[in-house]
Each structure stands twice: as structure tokens, then as C-alpha cells.
Amino acid sequence: MENSIAYDMLKEIKAANKRLFIIAIIEMVVIISMFVGFLIYESQFEYVSTETTSQELTSTDSNNISQNIN
């Protein structure tokens, strides 16, 4: 009698572990598919870099700038 109770408990635990394993596999598939979807979404855009240039001003240029501001 006691052996059948222990055997039934082991069968229930085995079934519960099987369900947990299936849920874990489904969660991994969902996470990986979200990651792949994010990579596909981000690959649609082109990123453009901007370039800044600087120019040295002479004293006459700086006077013209200050006169234009006033």
C-alpha cells in the first residue's frame, strides 16, 4: 500500500516536471523570437553620421560677425 502512494507521488512529480520543462522551452522560443524580431526591426534603418568642420577666422571676419550680431 505504501509503495503505491510513493509511486503515485513520483508519477505526479514527473508529470509536473514535464509541464515545467515544456513551459521553459516555450519561454525560450518566445524570448529568442523577440530578440530576432528586434534585430530585424532595427536593421531597417540607415544611420547617417554627421561631420562638422571648423574654420579659422581672421580679425576682419570676426569684426564682420560681431557687426552682424549687433
C-alpha positions, 0 to 999 in steps of 0.5 A, spaced: 500 500 500 505 504 501 509 503 495 503 505 491 502 512 494 510 513 493 509 511 486 503 515 485 507 521 488 513 520 483 508 519 477 505 526 479 512 529 480 514 527 473 508 529 470 509 536 473 516 536 471 514 535 464 509 541 464 515 545 467 520 543 462 515 544 456 513 551 459 521 553 459 522 551 452 516 555 450 519 561 454 525 560 450 522 560 443 518 566 445 524 570 448 529 568 442 523 570 437 523 577 440 530 578 440 530 576 432 524 580 431 528 586 434 534 585 430 530 585 424 526 591 426 532 595 427 536 593 421 531 597 417 534 603 418 540 607 415 544 611 420 547 617 417 553 620 421 554 627 421 561 631 420 562 638 422 568 642 420 571 648 423 574 654 420 579 659 422 577 666 422 581 672 421 580 679 425 576 682 419 571 676 419 570 676 426 569 684 426 564 682 420 560 677 425 560 681 431 557 687 426 552 682 424 550 680 431 549 687 433 
